[in-house]
Amino acid sequence: MTKKRNRSRPPQPLQERLRQIALGAREKAASLPPGHERDRLLETAVSTESAAAIDRWLSSPALQGPK
């Protein structure tokens, strides 16, 4: 028997979730001394902000499909 998929929608839009992840990572990094863990958190924040920018770009109305 196959499992049913969870078809519920997340409570917040993707942009808001990405913003919260980046903000949380930056806040945690600010409280840490320089080192590997802080660098990892800052990389997470940067990559999450990049993902948000790409999502905004892909969902923009100015983006035209191929003709």
Biopython code that builds the backbone (N, CA, C, O; Angstrom):
import numpy as np
from Bio.PDB.StructureBuilder import StructureBuilder

atoms = [
    (1, "MET", "N", (0.837, -1.180, 0.000)),
    (1, "MET", "CA", (0.000, 0.000, 0.000)),
    (1, "MET", "C", (0.887, 1.249, 0.000)),
    (1, "MET", "O", (1.868, 1.318, 0.740)),
    (2, "THR", "N", (0.547, 2.208, -0.810)),
    (2, "THR", "CA", (1.354, 3.423, -0.900)),
    (2, "THR", "C", (0.926, 4.423, 0.161)),
    (2, "THR", "O", (-0.234, 4.484, 0.570)),
    (3, "LYS", "N", (1.910, 5.203, 0.590)),
    (3, "LYS", "CA", (1.644, 6.239, 1.575)),
    (3, "LYS", "C", (1.020, 7.442, 0.913)),
    (3, "LYS", "O", (1.349, 7.776, -0.225)),
    (4, "LYS", "N", (0.117, 8.098, 1.625)),
    (4, "LYS", "CA", (-0.468, 9.328, 1.099)),
    (4, "LYS", "C", (0.496, 10.481, 1.313)),
    (4, "LYS", "O", (1.168, 10.569, 2.341)),
    (5, "ARG", "N", (0.552, 11.351, 0.338)),
    (5, "ARG", "CA", (1.416, 12.521, 0.446)),
    (5, "ARG", "C", (0.791, 13.557, 1.357)),
    (5, "ARG", "O", (-0.430, 13.691, 1.428)),
    (6, "ASN", "N", (1.647, 14.285, 2.051)),
    (6, "ASN", "CA", (1.195, 15.404, 2.857)),
    (6, "ASN", "C", (0.964, 16.580, 1.921)),
    (6, "ASN", "O", (1.919, 17.171, 1.415)),
    (7, "ARG", "N", (-0.257, 16.910, 1.695)),
    (7, "ARG", "CA", (-0.584, 17.957, 0.726)),
    (7, "ARG", "C", (-0.941, 19.288, 1.377)),
    (7, "ARG", "O", (-1.495, 20.170, 0.721)),
    (8, "SER", "N", (-0.633, 19.436, 2.639)),
    (8, "SER", "CA", (-0.924, 20.710, 3.290)),
    (8, "SER", "C", (0.096, 21.751, 2.859)),
    (8, "SER", "O", (1.248, 21.430, 2.568)),
    (9, "ARG", "N", (-0.334, 22.976, 2.824)),
    (9, "ARG", "CA", (0.553, 24.067, 2.428)),
    (9, "ARG", "C", (1.253, 24.627, 3.659)),
    (9, "ARG", "O", (0.681, 24.638, 4.749)),
    (10, "PRO", "N", (2.483, 25.091, 3.489)),
    (10, "PRO", "CA", (3.174, 25.736, 4.615)),
    (10, "PRO", "C", (2.405, 26.977, 5.065)),
    (10, "PRO", "O", (1.752, 27.630, 4.251)),
    (11, "PRO", "N", (2.478, 27.304, 6.349)),
    (11, "PRO", "CA", (1.700, 28.446, 6.844)),
    (11, "PRO", "C", (2.186, 29.801, 6.327)),
    (11, "PRO", "O", (1.424, 30.768, 6.330)),
    (12, "GLN", "N", (3.440, 29.882, 5.883)),
    (12, "GLN", "CA", (3.980, 31.152, 5.397)),
    (12, "GLN", "C", (4.494, 30.979, 3.974)),
    (12, "GLN", "O", (4.879, 29.879, 3.577)),
    (13, "PRO", "N", (4.500, 32.063, 3.207)),
    (13, "PRO", "CA", (5.052, 31.995, 1.854)),
    (13, "PRO", "C", (6.567, 31.735, 1.887)),
    (13, "PRO", "O", (7.228, 31.973, 2.897)),
    (14, "LEU", "N", (7.087, 31.252, 0.784)),
    (14, "LEU", "CA", (8.504, 30.910, 0.686)),
    (14, "LEU", "C", (9.396, 32.100, 1.010)),
    (14, "LEU", "O", (10.382, 31.943, 1.730)),
    (15, "GLN", "N", (9.081, 33.272, 0.504)),
    (15, "GLN", "CA", (9.905, 34.464, 0.750)),
    (15, "GLN", "C", (10.032, 34.744, 2.248)),
    (15, "GLN", "O", (11.116, 35.066, 2.733)),
    (16, "GLU", "N", (8.925, 34.620, 2.974)),
    (16, "GLU", "CA", (8.948, 34.881, 4.415)),
    (16, "GLU", "C", (9.772, 33.818, 5.150)),
    (16, "GLU", "O", (10.529, 34.146, 6.063)),
    (17, "ARG", "N", (9.632, 32.569, 4.763)),
    (17, "ARG", "CA", (10.412, 31.495, 5.410)),
    (17, "ARG", "C", (11.903, 31.685, 5.151)),
    (17, "ARG", "O", (12.712, 31.516, 6.064)),
    (18, "LEU", "N", (12.278, 32.032, 3.926)),
    (18, "LEU", "CA", (13.688, 32.262, 3.613)),
    (18, "LEU", "C", (14.242, 33.454, 4.381)),
    (18, "LEU", "O", (15.378, 33.422, 4.854)),
    (19, "ARG", "N", (13.438, 34.506, 4.504)),
    (19, "ARG", "CA", (13.871, 35.686, 5.246)),
    (19, "ARG", "C", (14.104, 35.346, 6.715)),
    (19, "ARG", "O", (15.076, 35.809, 7.312)),
    (20, "GLN", "N", (13.234, 34.553, 7.290)),
    (20, "GLN", "CA", (13.384, 34.170, 8.698)),
    (20, "GLN", "C", (14.611, 33.291, 8.915)),
    (20, "GLN", "O", (15.309, 33.440, 9.918)),
    (21, "ILE", "N", (14.876, 32.384, 7.991)),
    (21, "ILE", "CA", (16.053, 31.523, 8.109)),
    (21, "ILE", "C", (17.329, 32.366, 8.057)),
    (21, "ILE", "O", (18.236, 32.181, 8.868)),
    (22, "ALA", "N", (17.391, 33.291, 7.098)),
    (22, "ALA", "CA", (18.579, 34.143, 6.963)),
    (22, "ALA", "C", (18.752, 35.040, 8.184)),
    (22, "ALA", "O", (19.867, 35.206, 8.679)),
    (23, "LEU", "N", (17.675, 35.608, 8.665)),
    (23, "LEU", "CA", (17.747, 36.482, 9.833)),
    (23, "LEU", "C", (18.199, 35.708, 11.069)),
    (23, "LEU", "O", (19.037, 36.186, 11.834)),
    (24, "GLY", "N", (17.645, 34.514, 11.262)),
    (24, "GLY", "CA", (18.039, 33.690, 12.401)),
    (24, "GLY", "C", (19.505, 33.293, 12.341)),
    (24, "GLY", "O", (20.195, 33.304, 13.360)),
    (25, "ALA", "N", (19.987, 32.941, 11.149)),
    (25, "ALA", "CA", (21.392, 32.564, 10.998)),
    (25, "ALA", "C", (22.313, 33.751, 11.282)),
    (25, "ALA", "O", (23.352, 33.591, 11.922)),
    (26, "ARG", "N", (21.934, 34.939, 10.808)),
    (26, "ARG", "CA", (22.763, 36.128, 11.063)),
    (26, "ARG", "C", (22.779, 36.489, 12.549)),
    (26, "ARG", "O", (23.815, 36.891, 13.078)),
    (27, "GLU", "N", (21.637, 36.347, 13.222)),
    (27, "GLU", "CA", (21.584, 36.646, 14.658)),
    (27, "GLU", "C", (22.440, 35.670, 15.461)),
    (27, "GLU", "O", (23.153, 36.078, 16.378)),
    (28, "LYS", "N", (22.371, 34.381, 15.118)),
    (28, "LYS", "CA", (23.202, 33.391, 15.808)),
    (28, "LYS", "C", (24.682, 33.649, 15.551)),
    (28, "LYS", "O", (25.508, 33.529, 16.456)),
    (29, "ALA", "N", (25.011, 34.007, 14.306)),
    (29, "ALA", "CA", (26.413, 34.267, 13.957)),
    (29, "ALA", "C", (26.946, 35.486, 14.714)),
    (29, "ALA", "O", (28.117, 35.521, 15.090)),
    (30, "ALA", "N", (26.102, 36.462, 14.932)),
    (30, "ALA", "CA", (26.542, 37.672, 15.627)),
    (30, "ALA", "C", (26.903, 37.383, 17.083)),
    (30, "ALA", "O", (27.731, 38.079, 17.672)),
    (31, "SER", "N", (26.284, 36.358, 17.660)),
    (31, "SER", "CA", (26.548, 36.042, 19.063)),
    (31, "SER", "C", (27.733, 35.092, 19.248)),
    (31, "SER", "O", (28.130, 34.813, 20.380)),
    (32, "LEU", "N", (28.298, 34.597, 18.150)),
    (32, "LEU", "CA", (29.414, 33.655, 18.239)),
    (32, "LEU", "C", (30.749, 34.352, 17.995)),
    (32, "LEU", "O", (30.806, 35.357, 17.287)),
    (33, "PRO", "N", (31.809, 33.826, 18.574)),
    (33, "PRO", "CA", (33.135, 34.362, 18.268)),
    (33, "PRO", "C", (33.554, 33.905, 16.865)),
    (33, "PRO", "O", (33.001, 32.938, 16.342)),
    (34, "PRO", "N", (34.524, 34.589, 16.254)),
    (34, "PRO", "CA", (34.981, 34.165, 14.928)),
    (34, "PRO", "C", (35.429, 32.706, 14.947)),
    (34, "PRO", "O", (36.111, 32.254, 15.867)),
    (35, "GLY", "N", (35.025, 31.989, 13.908)),
    (35, "GLY", "CA", (35.392, 30.583, 13.827)),
    (35, "GLY", "C", (34.575, 29.859, 12.775)),
    (35, "GLY", "O", (33.847, 30.471, 11.994)),
    (36, "HIS", "N", (34.712, 28.544, 12.775)),
    (36, "HIS", "CA", (34.073, 27.714, 11.753)),
    (36, "HIS", "C", (32.548, 27.788, 11.824)),
    (36, "HIS", "O", (31.889, 27.933, 10.795)),
    (37, "GLU", "N", (31.992, 27.690, 13.014)),
    (37, "GLU", "CA", (30.534, 27.701, 13.172)),
    (37, "GLU", "C", (29.934, 29.039, 12.714)),
    (37, "GLU", "O", (28.891, 29.062, 12.060)),
    (38, "ARG", "N", (30.588, 30.131, 13.054)),
    (38, "ARG", "CA", (30.108, 31.450, 12.639)),
    (38, "ARG", "C", (30.160, 31.582, 11.117)),
    (38, "ARG", "O", (29.226, 32.096, 10.501)),
    (39, "ASP", "N", (31.245, 31.121, 10.521)),
    (39, "ASP", "CA", (31.370, 31.169, 9.060)),
    (39, "ASP", "C", (30.282, 30.340, 8.387)),
    (39, "ASP", "O", (29.724, 30.748, 7.367)),
    (40, "ARG", "N", (29.982, 29.178, 8.958)),
    (40, "ARG", "CA", (28.944, 28.310, 8.394)),
    (40, "ARG", "C", (27.579, 29.000, 8.462)),
    (40, "ARG", "O", (26.800, 28.927, 7.512)),
    (41, "LEU", "N", (27.289, 29.664, 9.572)),
    (41, "LEU", "CA", (26.015, 30.373, 9.704)),
    (41, "LEU", "C", (25.922, 31.546, 8.733)),
    (41, "LEU", "O", (24.858, 31.801, 8.168)),
    (42, "LEU", "N", (27.020, 32.255, 8.540)),
    (42, "LEU", "CA", (27.009, 33.366, 7.586)),
    (42, "LEU", "C", (26.841, 32.863, 6.156)),
    (42, "LEU", "O", (26.166, 33.506, 5.353)),
    (43, "GLU", "N", (27.443, 31.728, 5.831)),
    (43, "GLU", "CA", (27.242, 31.130, 4.502)),
    (43, "GLU", "C", (25.789, 30.728, 4.311)),
    (43, "GLU", "O", (25.231, 30.895, 3.226)),
    (44, "THR", "N", (25.176, 30.198, 5.363)),
    (44, "THR", "CA", (23.763, 29.827, 5.293)),
    (44, "THR", "C", (22.908, 31.055, 5.027)),
    (44, "THR", "O", (21.992, 31.011, 4.206)),
    (45, "ALA", "N", (23.203, 32.147, 5.715)),
    (45, "ALA", "CA", (22.438, 33.383, 5.524)),
    (45, "ALA", "C", (22.579, 33.898, 4.091)),
    (45, "ALA", "O", (21.589, 34.280, 3.467)),
    (46, "VAL", "N", (23.793, 33.909, 3.578)),
    (46, "VAL", "CA", (24.034, 34.409, 2.219)),
    (46, "VAL", "C", (23.340, 33.527, 1.183)),
    (46, "VAL", "O", (22.716, 34.037, 0.253)),
    (47, "SER", "N", (23.445, 32.213, 1.339)),
    (47, "SER", "CA", (22.829, 31.322, 0.357)),
    (47, "SER", "C", (21.305, 31.391, 0.425)),
    (47, "SER", "O", (20.633, 31.267, -0.599)),
    (48, "THR", "N", (20.764, 31.586, 1.607)),
    (48, "THR", "CA", (19.316, 31.711, 1.741)),
    (48, "THR", "C", (18.831, 33.019, 1.118)),
    (48, "THR", "O", (17.782, 33.046, 0.475)),
    (49, "GLU", "N", (19.582, 34.095, 1.303)),
    (49, "GLU", "CA", (19.223, 35.361, 0.674)),
    (49, "GLU", "C", (19.332, 35.259, -0.849)),
    (49, "GLU", "O", (18.534, 35.860, -1.569)),
    (50, "SER", "N", (20.304, 34.509, -1.335)),
    (50, "SER", "CA", (20.434, 34.297, -2.782)),
    (50, "SER", "C", (19.245, 33.509, -3.313)),
    (50, "SER", "O", (18.726, 33.811, -4.388)),
    (51, "ALA", "N", (18.815, 32.502, -2.564)),
    (51, "ALA", "CA", (17.652, 31.716, -2.974)),
    (51, "ALA", "C", (16.405, 32.592, -3.027)),
    (51, "ALA", "O", (15.578, 32.437, -3.925)),
    (52, "ALA", "N", (16.264, 33.503, -2.078)),
    (52, "ALA", "CA", (15.119, 34.419, -2.080)),
    (52, "ALA", "C", (15.167, 35.335, -3.302)),
    (52, "ALA", "O", (14.138, 35.595, -3.926)),
    (53, "ALA", "N", (16.359, 35.825, -3.645)),
    (53, "ALA", "CA", (16.494, 36.699, -4.810)),
    (53, "ALA", "C", (16.166, 35.943, -6.098)),
    (53, "ALA", "O", (15.512, 36.488, -6.987)),
    (54, "ILE", "N", (16.612, 34.707, -6.198)),
    (54, "ILE", "CA", (16.316, 33.895, -7.387)),
    (54, "ILE", "C", (14.823, 33.629, -7.484)),
    (54, "ILE", "O", (14.251, 33.690, -8.572)),
    (55, "ASP", "N", (14.184, 33.334, -6.353)),
    (55, "ASP", "CA", (12.744, 33.092, -6.354)),
    (55, "ASP", "C", (11.985, 34.343, -6.782)),
    (55, "ASP", "O", (11.034, 34.257, -7.560)),
    (56, "ARG", "N", (12.402, 35.511, -6.275)),
    (56, "ARG", "CA", (11.755, 36.766, -6.698)),
    (56, "ARG", "C", (11.920, 36.982, -8.198)),
    (56, "ARG", "O", (10.990, 37.409, -8.881)),
    (57, "TRP", "N", (13.116, 36.681, -8.701)),
    (57, "TRP", "CA", (13.379, 36.873, -10.121)),
    (57, "TRP", "C", (12.518, 35.930, -10.964)),
    (57, "TRP", "O", (11.935, 36.339, -11.968)),
    (58, "LEU", "N", (12.446, 34.667, -10.547)),
    (58, "LEU", "CA", (11.668, 33.695, -11.319)),
    (58, "LEU", "C", (10.170, 33.959, -11.277)),
    (58, "LEU", "O", (9.454, 33.640, -12.227)),
    (59, "SER", "N", (9.699, 34.533, -10.193)),
    (59, "SER", "CA", (8.255, 34.776, -10.086)),
    (59, "SER", "C", (7.867, 36.186, -10.515)),
    (59, "SER", "O", (6.706, 36.570, -10.382)),
    (60, "SER", "N", (8.809, 36.953, -11.023)),
    (60, "SER", "CA", (8.488, 38.329, -11.434)),
    (60, "SER", "C", (7.662, 38.306, -12.724)),
    (60, "SER", "O", (7.860, 37.441, -13.578)),
    (61, "PRO", "N", (6.749, 39.248, -12.858)),
    (61, "PRO", "CA", (5.933, 39.302, -14.073)),
    (61, "PRO", "C", (6.732, 39.728, -15.305)),
    (61, "PRO", "O", (6.288, 39.509, -16.433)),
    (62, "ALA", "N", (7.889, 40.326, -15.104)),
    (62, "ALA", "CA", (8.689, 40.774, -16.242)),
    (62, "ALA", "C", (9.424, 39.623, -16.927)),
    (62, "ALA", "O", (9.894, 39.768, -18.055)),
    (63, "LEU", "N", (9.523, 38.500, -16.257)),
    (63, "LEU", "CA", (10.223, 37.346, -16.827)),
    (63, "LEU", "C", (9.370, 36.762, -17.962)),
    (63, "LEU", "O", (8.214, 36.393, -17.752)),
    (64, "GLN", "N", (9.939, 36.685, -19.134)),
    (64, "GLN", "CA", (9.222, 36.191, -20.290)),
    (64, "GLN", "C", (9.679, 34.776, -20.629)),
    (64, "GLN", "O", (10.873, 34.480, -20.587)),
    (65, "GLY", "N", (8.759, 33.925, -20.956)),
    (65, "GLY", "CA", (9.092, 32.580, -21.391)),
    (65, "GLY", "C", (9.612, 32.562, -22.811)),
    (65, "GLY", "O", (9.462, 33.543, -23.540)),
    (66, "PRO", "N", (10.227, 31.453, -23.216)),
    (66, "PRO", "CA", (10.720, 31.367, -24.606)),
    (66, "PRO", "C", (9.571, 31.363, -25.605)),
    (66, "PRO", "O", (8.481, 30.867, -25.318)),
    (67, "LYS", "N", (9.833, 31.926, -26.784)),
    (67, "LYS", "CA", (8.778, 31.984, -27.811)),
    (67, "LYS", "C", (9.049, 31.030, -28.922)),
    (67, "LYS", "O", (8.268, 30.947, -29.870)),
]
sb = StructureBuilder()
sb.init_structure("model")
sb.init_model(0)
sb.init_chain("A")
sb.init_seg("    ")
for serial, (resi, resn, name, xyz) in enumerate(atoms, 1):
    if name == "N":
        sb.init_residue(resn, " ", resi, " ")
    sb.init_atom(name, np.array(xyz, "f"), 0.0, 1.0, " ", f" {name:<3s}", serial, name[0])
structure = sb.get_structure()
